[in-house]
Amino acid sequence: MTTPELTATVPATGYGRRQLLARLCHGTQLVSPFARLRTLLRNDLRILAYHRVLESAEPDGFDFDVDLISASAERFRAQMAFLRRHFHPMRFDEVLARIDSGRALPPRAVLVSFDDGYDDNHRVAFPILQDLGMSAMFFVSTGHVETGLPFAYDWLVHMICGTGASVFSAPELGMRASLPPEMEGRRAVARQVLARLKSLDDAAQAALVERLETEWNLPRANGHADCRAMSWDQLREMHRAGMEVGSHGVTHRMLAKLSPRDLEQELRGSKQALDRELGASTCVLAYPVGGSDAFNDRVARAAREAGYRMACSYISGTNPSVHESRYALQRLPVEREMDNAWFESMVSLPEVFSFRSHQRVY
């Protein structure tokens, strides 16, 4: 059976409907009264989810996944300042203390979280948080902290964007696509590949990435300056300065696809490494990838048995009952397309302005 040729589609430029609506509502000052009404009717916990904060959201010569750039440094600073002015920023340990004591959360409670543990979290985001007196939770994959190597998904995008090959062929995915010379066209192919790759089982995902490393002579072991994990020294510095550090597994694998033995190793191995290196008990986990196919009741039960007291998904939404959903907490993804009006509208009225999970799960 032949593999059908797929044509990569490049997303049209311009603003999406949510951004246009946010600009309109923000400009006419419609968001604030509706946000105040929402606060009276609903007291839920917002958890913002970031990945990378770089000096620019459109860095020159960047051939990794631009969809993981959540904000530029300038925009991130504006976002954190907005939270300080209009919301009640908290830490995860404060939320857990409220749960333990049976106290309600304050109105407009918000947590800030980062997934994966890229070194720009330390270089760019951490100083901004310090300047503004803010804290954030950094979910890290301890195996990548040890090696400094890029995640497999990151490296796959890098290979597609940088290979000299003109065709991507993956019978495992039922996919064959031309690789155009321009970067945006290759990124469009990479988005399709990532979406299909995550439907495979764990072993098949790893085998496909390793095959391409060999065929294209782009070994991940070489690493890359644009995609490095934070070091233990950097994490210890941040932890001493009031940042929280949580688990994102050992090797950033989709936990629901693992055997019981591998699942336990990902959960317990990560917690043990964090506890040892930071000198504190690690209580919070973020499921890698975080969509409905990345965790389930079995994973949540294993997380609880491994000693975690709370766990975050990457499913978009807020949390009206933190106690009941503490092992499936929803978050609000922050994306680089968000200007200040969209971000402020999204945090104020997430039901209207946040991304939907089926579009934004990494």
Residue pairs with C-beta under 8 A, 6 or more apart in sequence:
3 169
3 170
3 171
3 174
3 175
3 176
4 174
4 176
5 176
5 177
5 178
6 175
6 176
6 177
6 192
7 177
7 178
8 177
8 178
8 180
8 185
8 186
8 188
8 189
8 192
9 188
10 184
10 185
10 188
11 188
15 23
15 337
16 337
18 342
18 346
18 352
18 353
18 355
19 337
19 338
19 339
19 341
19 342
21 345
21 352
21 353
22 31
22 341
22 342
22 344
22 345
22 346
22 353
23 339
23 341
23 342
24 30
25 31
25 345
26 341
26 344
26 345
27 341
31 344
31 345
31 348
31 349
32 348
34 348
34 349
35 348
35 349
38 348
38 349
39 107
39 108
42 320
43 104
43 105
43 107
43 109
43 320
44 318
44 319
44 320
45 95
45 105
45 109
45 110
45 111
45 318
45 319
45 322
45 329
46 87
46 108
46 109
46 110
46 111
46 318
46 319
46 332
46 347
46 350
47 110
47 111
47 112
47 113
47 312
47 318
47 319
47 329
47 330
47 331
47 332
48 110
48 111
48 112
48 113
48 331
48 332
48 334
48 347
49 113
49 114
49 115
49 312
49 314
49 331
49 332
49 333
49 334
50 70
50 71
50 76
50 112
50 113
50 114
50 115
50 125
50 136
50 334
51 68
51 69
51 70
51 114
51 115
51 116
51 118
51 362
52 68
52 69
52 70
52 116
52 118
52 120
52 121
53 69
53 70
53 71
53 72
53 73
53 76
53 120
53 121
53 124
53 125
53 128
54 69
54 72
54 73
54 120
54 124
55 72
55 73
55 124
56 72
57 69
57 71
57 72
57 75
57 336
58 66
59 69
59 226
62 226
63 157
63 158
63 161
63 162
63 183
63 226
64 150
64 154
64 157
64 158
64 161
64 224
64 226
64 227
65 153
65 154
65 157
65 190
65 194
66 187
66 336
67 191
67 335
67 336
67 362
68 116
68 154
68 362
69 336
70 76
70 333
70 334
70 335
70 336
71 79
71 334
71 336
71 338
72 336
73 124
73 125
73 128
75 338
75 339
75 340
75 343
76 124
76 125
76 128
77 128
77 131
77 132
78 340
78 343
79 334
79 340
79 343
80 112
80 128
80 129
80 132
80 134
81 132
82 340
82 343
82 344
82 347
83 89
83 110
83 112
83 134
83 347
84 132
84 133
84 134
86 108
86 344
86 348
87 108
87 109
87 110
87 347
88 106
88 107
88 108
88 109
88 110
89 110
89 111
89 112
89 134
89 135
90 105
90 106
90 109
90 110
90 111
91 111
91 135
91 137
91 244
92 111
92 137
92 244
92 246
92 283
92 284
92 310
93 244
93 283
95 105
95 109
95 111
95 310
95 322
96 283
96 309
96 310
98 104
98 105
99 322
99 323
99 326
105 322
110 347
111 137
112 129
112 134
112 135
112 136
112 137
113 136
113 137
113 138
113 139
113 246
113 286
113 312
113 331
114 121
114 125
114 136
114 137
114 138
114 139
115 139
115 248
115 286
115 290
115 314
115 362
116 139
116 140
116 141
116 144
116 151
116 229
116 248
116 252
117 138
117 139
117 140
117 141
117 144
117 145
117 229
117 230
117 235
117 248
118 227
118 228
118 229
118 230
119 228
119 229
119 230
119 231
119 234
121 138
121 230
122 230
122 234
122 235
122 237
122 238
125 136
126 238
126 241
126 243
129 135
129 136
129 243
130 241
135 242
135 243
135 244
136 243
136 244
137 243
137 244
137 245
137 246
137 284
138 230
138 235
138 238
138 243
138 244
138 245
138 246
139 245
139 246
139 247
139 248
139 284
139 285
139 286
139 312
140 229
140 230
140 235
140 245
140 246
140 247
140 248
140 274
141 151
141 229
141 248
141 249
141 250
141 251
141 252
141 270
141 288
142 247
142 249
142 250
142 269
142 270
142 273
142 274
143 250
143 251
143 252
144 150
144 151
144 229
144 251
144 252
145 229
145 230
145 231
145 232
145 235
145 273
146 273
147 229
148 223
148 228
148 229
148 231
149 220
149 221
149 223
149 229
150 158
150 220
150 223
150 224
150 227
150 228
151 227
151 252
152 205
152 206
152 209
152 220
152 252
153 194
153 197
153 252
153 362
154 227
155 209
155 213
155 218
155 220
155 227
156 190
156 193
156 194
156 197
156 208
156 209
156 212
157 187
157 190
157 194
158 218
158 224
158 227
159 212
159 213
159 216
159 218
160 168
160 179
160 186
160 189
160 190
160 193
161 183
161 186
161 187
161 190
162 218
163 179
163 216
163 218
164 216
165 179
165 216
166 178
166 179
167 176
167 177
167 178
167 179
168 175
168 176
168 177
168 178
168 179
168 189
168 193
169 175
169 176
170 176
170 193
170 196
170 208
172 200
172 204
172 207
172 208
173 193
173 196
173 197
173 200
173 208
174 196
175 192
175 193
175 196
177 189
177 192
179 185
179 186
179 189
180 186
197 205
197 208
198 205
198 254
198 289
198 291
198 293
198 294
199 293
200 208
201 257
202 253
202 254
202 257
202 258
202 262
205 254
209 220
212 218
213 219
213 220
230 238
232 277
235 245
235 277
235 278
236 277
236 278
238 245
239 245
239 278
239 280
244 284
245 274
245 278
245 282
246 274
246 282
246 283
246 284
246 285
246 286
247 267
247 270
247 271
247 274
247 282
247 284
247 285
247 286
247 308
248 270
248 285
248 286
248 288
249 255
249 266
249 267
249 270
249 285
249 287
249 288
250 265
250 266
250 269
250 270
250 273
251 266
252 288
253 262
253 266
253 288
254 288
254 289
254 293
254 294
255 263
255 266
255 267
255 287
255 288
255 294
255 295
255 299
255 302
256 293
256 294
256 295
256 296
256 298
256 299
257 293
257 294
258 266
260 302
263 298
263 299
263 302
264 302
264 306
267 285
267 302
267 303
267 306
267 308
268 306
268 307
270 282
270 285
271 282
271 306
271 307
271 308
274 282
275 281
275 282
281 307
282 307
282 308
283 307
283 308
283 309
283 310
284 308
284 309
284 310
284 311
284 312
285 303
285 308
285 310
285 311
285 312
286 311
286 312
286 313
286 314
287 294
287 295
287 299
287 311
287 312
287 313
287 314
288 294
289 314
289 361
289 362
290 312
290 313
290 314
290 315
290 331
290 361
290 362
291 313
291 314
291 315
291 357
291 361
292 315
292 357
294 313
294 314
295 311
295 313
295 328
300 311
300 327
300 328
303 311
303 327
304 327
308 327
309 326
310 326
310 327
310 329
311 326
311 327
311 328
311 329
312 329
312 330
312 331
313 328
313 329
313 330
313 331
314 331
314 333
314 357
314 361
314 362
315 328
315 330
315 331
315 357
315 361
316 330
316 331
316 332
316 333
316 350
316 354
316 355
316 356
316 357
316 360
317 330
317 331
317 332
317 350
317 354
317 357
318 330
318 332
318 350
319 325
319 329
319 330
322 329
332 346
332 347
332 350
332 354
333 354
333 355
333 360
334 343
334 346
335 355
335 360
338 346
342 353
345 352
345 353
346 353
346 354
